[in-house]
Structures are given as C-alpha cells and as structure tokens.
C-alpha cells in the first residue's frame, strides 16, 4: 500500500500536524506500506532542523526524522518555504524542497491520500 500524508497546519499551536505525523510514522513502520509526506504552508516548519522546545513538549522535527529513518519521503513546498524565508539548508537531513508538480505525481502514485 502507498500512502501520501499532506500536512497544512503549523507545527505548533494546533495538533493537526502532530497527529498527521503520528499517523505517517505508524504507517511507515508497517510491513508493505510506503509513506510519503508533503508539507504545505506553515507545515514546512515541521521539517526545520535544530528546533528548541521546552521540556515535555512534543518535537515534530524528531517525528519527521523518524519517518525518514523508517523509509518515508518528505517533501516541503518550495513556494511555501520562499514565502517564509526558509532555505533548503534549514531542513532536517532527508527532508527536501519540493514542488507542486511532485506532489501531483505523488497523489497519482498513492493508493490513499490523507490530509491534515
């Protein structure tokens, strides 16, 4: 099974991106499941490296890194990154700048698309 998870919300302030990454991570650890995640809008902040958070707070950067470690592919909307002044070298290793064309291809590739 091939699953595309699309995130739109900021990394912190709501729990939508958190829950989307929880689902993507759980799916990536299943036998026979391929997972790709595409981050639009403020969700590109989930893939930023070197996040500093208070103790007890969930770390979405670690969740993205775990997804990548388990074979997941993570693309970040380049237009959304530009609008926020984010450069590709700000991203975690394995996360990368991507395009609308690529997420369109991923949507065709996927058996299921889940959005948060």
N, C-alpha and C positions, 0 to 999 in steps of 0.2 A: 504494500500500500504506500502511496506517495501523498504526503500532506503538506500543504502550504498554510502557514500561520501568518496573518497580516496584523501588525500592530499599528495603531494610530495615536494612542494616548501617551502623555508624558510618562517618564519613568517613575516619578513620584508625584503624589497628590491625589491620584486615583489608584485603584488596584487592577485596572484592566490590563495594562502591560504586564504586571506581575503575574496575573492569572494566565495570560496568554503564554508567557514564558514557562510557567509551571507545566502547562499542558504540552507545549513543544518539547520540553525536557523529558517528561514522562513518555511521550511517544517515541522520542529518539532512542530510548533505552529498550524499546520493544523489538523483538526479532522480526525482520522482514518489513520494517517501517522506515521509510526515508522521510526526513523532515527538512523543510526549508522555511526560513522566517524572513519576512520583508518588513522593514521598519519605515513607516511614513511619518511625516510631520514631526511632532515633538518626540515620538517614539525613537527617533535616531539617537536620542540621549541615553537610551538603554545600553548602547554599544560603546559608550565612551570609556576609555581606559582611565585608570587612576582615580576612581571615584572615592571620595572620603565621606563616610556616613557615620552617624552616632552609633554606639554600641546598641545592639538589639534591633537595628533597622535592617530590613532585607536589602541585599545588594543585587540589583539587576545586572550589573556588569558581570558578576560571578555566575549568574544564571545563563547569560549569553555565552560566556566562556565554557560552561559545562555543556551547553547544547552543541557548540562547535567541537568540543572534545569527543562527544558521542556521535560525530559524523554529520551534524546538522550544518547547513549552509545558511549564512546570514548576510543579507544584502540591505544596505541603507540607501534610501532615496537621495541621490546626488543633489537634486533641486532643493530638497528639504534641508540638506546639510548646508548648501550655499546660503539659503535664507537665514540660517542660524550662525553663519560664520565658522562652520566646522570644517576642518581639513581631514583628509583621509588618515593622516598620521595620528590623529586624535583617537582613532578607533582601536578597539582591542585587536590583538593578533587573531586573524581568521575572519573577522568581520570586515566588510569592504563596501566601498562606494558602489552603488548600482544605478540602474536606470529604470524608467517606466517600461521600456521595451523588454528588459529582462524579467520584470515581474509579470508582464503579459505572457512571456514564454513559460514562466513557472506556473502560471494559472492554467495554461493548456496542459502542462506536464502533470499537474496534480489530479489525484482521484478525489480529493476533498480539499476545500478551502475554508479555513476558519478565520474569522476576523474579530479583533478586539479593539 
